[in-house]
Amino acid sequence: MIELVKMLRTPLELNAKAGDKILIITDTAMEPVLWEALATAANTMGIESTTAIMTPRATHAISPTSAICAAATDPGTDIVIYLTSTALAHSPLNAELLNIGKRHILMEELTTAMLKPDGPAGADYKAMNVLGTRVQDIFSQGKSIHVTCPNGTDLRASIEGRPGRAIAGTIFKMRDNGGGGCAFPDGETHICPVEGTGEGKVVFDLTAHSVGALSEPIVLTIEKGFVTNIEGGAQADVWKRILDTHGDAASYNAPAEIALGLNPNVKPTGSMRTDKKMYGTAHIGMGDTVTLGGTCHAKLRLEGVVSKPEIVVDGLPVARGGQILV
């Protein structure tokens, strides 16, 4: 517990101060010691915490219960922390929090193993922010992005006019009203491509939302900004069932995000919380883009990881073969 409290002070030290009020949202699929340690970490810093526990959501991007949403939007809440088994970053609640100027920290799918000192939570966050900012500037100034990989990935999209965002544990301002967020453990620079411009193929070969570590690739065919086909084995079938059950036409929007992982302490575990932050990897999303400044309102958000991509912006290689080149 002492070690967990020490590690969980990091995101609070980066983003909060004594006297702040935080809301910890968690669910019964998470290890209870995690919210206990986070609440204790807040207490040691003079931060007032409230913990709300719910049943797990059916899939990613679904908002918490109405009671928890009311607590999150309460004017007295300074920071909302998602310590949940499903990702809430692209939920309607998170969009509302940004619109009203609230700050959030994403800790979905966190485990005690991720909080070991030599793990992703113990990385050098200042160094990651320096590197991430370099990539952010290239993304922000770019007009087109091209992602390829020997596994068959070959994706092009326009990023003209879209801002890159470097996020490594420090809350990034996403709205003029002060609304913004980060994750922990963290380490990525992402961009939201222009809707309708994606063309090509994406082959996820490491990890993917809702299915974990991939036993065989999930292959997406993208035409005119939408996924038109999903191929693979049983795990690809899970994605198709999720989309059929919970999705809508907008949930097939792609690429909803292209991100480069920055965290050198990540070793693949099958959890998207950290695998997508792994240094030199790329994670690519489909579905909602509102949180990232896009225009697509979708019910779902799904992401997968390409392990050793080449990312080229306007002809400039940014990453290749598991290495960042800038």
Secondary structure, 3 states (H helix, E strand, C coil): CHHHHHHHHHHHHHHCCCCCEEEEEEECCCCHHHHHHHHHHHHHCCCEEEEEEECCCCCCCCCCCHHHHHHHHCCCCCEEEEECCCCCCCCHHHHHHHHCCCEEEECCCCCHHHHCCCCHHHCCHHHHHHHHHHHHHHHHHCCEEEEECCCCCEEEEECCCCCCEEECCCCEECCCCCCEEEECCCCEEEECCCCCCCEEEEEECCEECCCEECCCCEEEEEECCEEEEEECCHHHHHHHHHHHHHCCHHHHECCCEEEEECECCCCCCCCHHHHCCECCCEEEEEECCHHHCCCCCCCCEEEEEECCCEEEECCEEEEECCEECC
